[in-house]
């Protein structure tokens, strides 16, 4: 393989020349020499965003994996919706089949969900960087193979990087475009120049890059939705496909990484059958009938009263409420601030007063939920109930007025109602805010300059519809007309990707180590980028600046201060009407399945899409 350099810098050329001289003098330019010349500490088995990896280089397995779990048997899974693509990495991947990532496609390194953000070697057996994280060197595992037996080389890594940078999802394009250059000195080594970027998470972002087979990937057609069966490097291969309905995965007996410590005790089923259901009722009935082995229940009403049938009483089907650790994310009604009607922050705050969580939780959800107060709720990263520290105030001083006083002091919480369903005090507060924005009640409708306040809430299922209809009813009391429109999954994803909605329910999962994903959710650039997750269209210098501070933080104190300041700016923007979260994960499963009692500390949800820590005894 010839050495390849993509967009070389002068500094890189000098290092390369030094290596060439060293080789001429009889020193092989192996990774250790390359590291020494770069002034690094040498290749490492893992990398943590802050601090050091918890597991030593010779760790036997992940803490939450059971190495005694037998291999074999079939797992029958179900998902609501449909799919029209087997490519989860392009812009048209709104309805991609579940179960492809980790099972079919793998990344250079893989995450331990027992730590906030730590990666360990997989396709790349080591990573190397310096104190400033101004470069990242990956050395590939010589055993690494695609499912067709072809070895994975640095040419595949460079190909994947370039393709995802040009045609990948917004998060890939945004992060990879920061890289100064890529150097490929040999078949097992790839080096990224990150000089001057100031993004300490970027080496980890690169480590989580999916690796595509250069010899089996058509770059010209990559941005098309495709049902062509892909060639990956994971433990499974696609054995059967019915578009939009069924995916059957079968274990690859020649899987190259089956004996690696990072995978011991994982991926235990020989076959994984994934069926799709058009609606939640048919999905539920399939579990009830024993056709499916597992369901994560998200409907509290069904959780309370829907699992009272013979198979539960006989023990053939089990249910469990499992505690979720780590930061709780945000689910809420997202305002599309690209729409003029939602351009005024006072309007957005006013509408929040009309969401009656107390009544809804008591009457619809059996008081199973907690109101979400932060984008990083129930963690040390949350700003809720905590006055801003001196470090936070110093950061926020760069953007005066970006945080309200009550949020700065940790006094703000989402509005509470009296639980009656007709709280007059909250309605008055909402109308007062609307009046400040120029809206008044006229002939029973809220109007400004003769124009009524009317908008649409886009939903995708009955649960969202019921919640949205309740909210719309509350809004009628102050003269606001909210029209709830349910659309199918494909239309829902297309409209979401093009920001063709007024309001929708969005989900922002929380990490205990937030970083580059925040660019795709809240940066000014992502507000204009089709298919990004910046549903609200947030575009604010304080958010852009604080994302940079989060990524540049070297120590935990600076990191926590930057995230809390970021949380305060988001809350002050009222981009979302916060909904609620469950403290536990509700699961229903066949008695023939077993999961490891040692749950990962920071996983949410607790298990992978296809239960990679579970097994079937006696299989």
C-alpha positions, 0 to 999 in steps of 0.5 A, a space after each residue: 500500500 502506498 502512503 497517502 496524505 489528504 490535504 497535508 500541512 507543512 508541519 505534517 510534511 516535516 514529520 513525514 520527512 523525519 520518519 523517512 530519514 529514520 527509516 533510511 538510518 535503519 529505524 522502522 517507522 512503527 507506531 512507537 517511533 511515530 509517537 515519540 517523534 510527535 511528542 506523545 505519550 504513546 499508543 493507548 488501549 482507550 481514551 476518556 473525555 476527561 481523566 483516564 479510562 477506568 479499565 486497565 489495558 488487560 481488562 477481561 471484559 466490560 463490567 456489565 457483560 456476563 462472560 458465562 452467557 451461552 451463545 445461541 438461540 433466536 431473539 424476536 424483536 419488534 419496532 413500531 413504524 417502517 423502514 426504507 433504507 439500510 444506510 444509517 449514515 446519509 441524509 435520507 436515513 430518516 427511516 433506516 432499519 433498526 439493528 444495523 449499528 454495532 451488529 452490522 457496522 462497527 466503529 474504530 473504537 467502542 464505548 463503555 456505558 459504565 463510564 461517562 464517555 470512555 472508548 476502548 479499542 475495536 477495529 483500532 486496537 490503539 489510539 494516540 494523542 497528545 496533551 492538547 489533542 492536536 492529533 489522533 493516531 489510530 493503529 488498526 487491529 491486524 485481525 479486523 475483517 469485513 464480513 466477506 473476509 477482506 481485511 480492514 485497512 487504513 484505506 478503508 478508514 480514509 475512504 469512510 472519513 472522506 465519504 462521511 465528510 462529504 455525504 454523511 449525516 450533519 454531525 459527521 460533516 460538521 465534525 470531520 470538516 474541522 480536521 486539517 489533514 489525514 495521513 496514511 503512512 501504512 496499511 494499519 495506521 492513520 493519522 489526523 491533524 487536529 492542530 489549532 482546532 481546540 476541540 478535545 472531543 474530536 479524537 473521540 468523535 473520530 474514534 466513533 466513526 463507522 467504518 465502511 468497506 471501500 470495495 463494496 460501497 458505491 460513493 456516487 450513490 451513497 446519498 441515496 436511500 438504498 435497500 442493498 444489503 451492506 457489507 459490514 464488519 460486525 458480529 451479524 450479517 443480514 440473512 433475510 429482508 422484507 422491505 419495511 417489514 422484516 430484517 433477519 440477522 444471522 451470526 457470522 461464524 467467522 466474526 473477527 472480534 468474537 474473542 476480544 475482551 470488549 465483546 466477551 459476553 455480548 452479542 449472544 444470539 445466533 439469530 435476531 428477527 426484527 419485525 416492524 408494526 404499523 401501530 402500537 396496538 399490533 406491536 403490543 398484541 404481538 408481545 402479548 401473544 408471545 410472538 416477540 421476546 421483548 418490548 420496552 414500554 413507554 406508555 404509562 397507562 399500558 404499564 399500569 393496566 395493560 399487562 394483566 393477562 394470562 401469560 403474565 400471571 403464569 410467568 411466561 412473560 415477565 415485566 421489570 422496572 429498571 432504574 436509569 442512571 445518568 443525566 436525564 434528557 429532554 423531551 418536549 414540544 419544540 417551537 420551530 422559531 424559523 416560523 414568525 409566530 414563534 419568534 418572540 421568546 415571550 410568546 414561547 414562555 407564555 405557551 409553556 404556562 398552558 401545559 398542565 403537567 400536574 393534571 396530565 400526570 395524575 389523570 393520564 399517567 398515574 403519577 409515574 413521571 417527573 417533570 423535566 427541569 433541565 437538559 441534563 436533569 438529575 445530574 451534576 451537569 444540571 443548572 436546575 436549583 443551583 445558583 451559577 458559580 463564579 466560573 459560570 458567571 465569568 463565562 456568561 459575562 461574554 454574552 450579556 443578557 443571554 441568561 435570565 436572572 431567575 435562571 442564573 440564580 437557579 430559581 426557575 422551574 417549569 410552571 406548576 398548576 393546581 392540578 385542576 386542568 383549568 388553572 386560572 393563575 397560569 392562564 393569566 400569566 400566559 395572557 400577560 406575556 402575550 400582551 407584552 408581545 402585542 397579542 390580545 383576546 378579540 372575539 374569543 380568539 388571541 389576535 395581533 393586527 387582526 391575525 389569529 394565533 393559529 399553528 399546527 402540532 405534527 405528531 406521529 403516533 396515538 400517544 403523541 396525538 393524545 398528549 397534543 390534543 390535551 395541550 390544544 384543549 388548554 390553549 383554547 382557553 386563552 384563544 389559541 388554536 392548535 391543530 394536531 395533525 398525525 402523519 405517517 413515519 416516512 412523512 414525519 421524518 421528511 418534514 422533520 428533516 426539512 423543518 417543515 413544521 410549526 411544533 413537534 415533540 422532540 427528544 434530546 437524549 442526554 450524555 454525561 459527557 455532552 460535546 460535539 452532538 450539541 453542534 448538531 442540536 443547537 449551533 447557528 450552523 445547524 439551524 440552517 442545515 437540513 436534517 440536523 437536530 436543531 429542531 427549534 432553529 436556535 441561533 445564538 452566539 452564546 450557544 455557539 460560544 459555550 459549545 466551544 467552551 465545553 469541547 475545550 474544557 480540560 478539567 472537570 471543574 471547567 467542563 461542569 461550569 461550561 455545561 451548566 452555563 450552556 443549560 442556562 442559556 437553553 432554558 432562557 431561550 424557551 425553545 422547548 416546553 419541557 415534558 417529563 421523564 420516567 426514573 425507570 425503564 419499563 421492560 416486558 420480556 419472555 421468561 426464556 431470556 435473561 439479562 445481566 443483573 449488573 446494569 451499566 451506570 450511564 446507559 439510557 436506554 439500558 440495552 442496545 437496540 437488539 439486547 446485546 447483553 442478554 442471552 437465552 439459557 440452554 440455547 
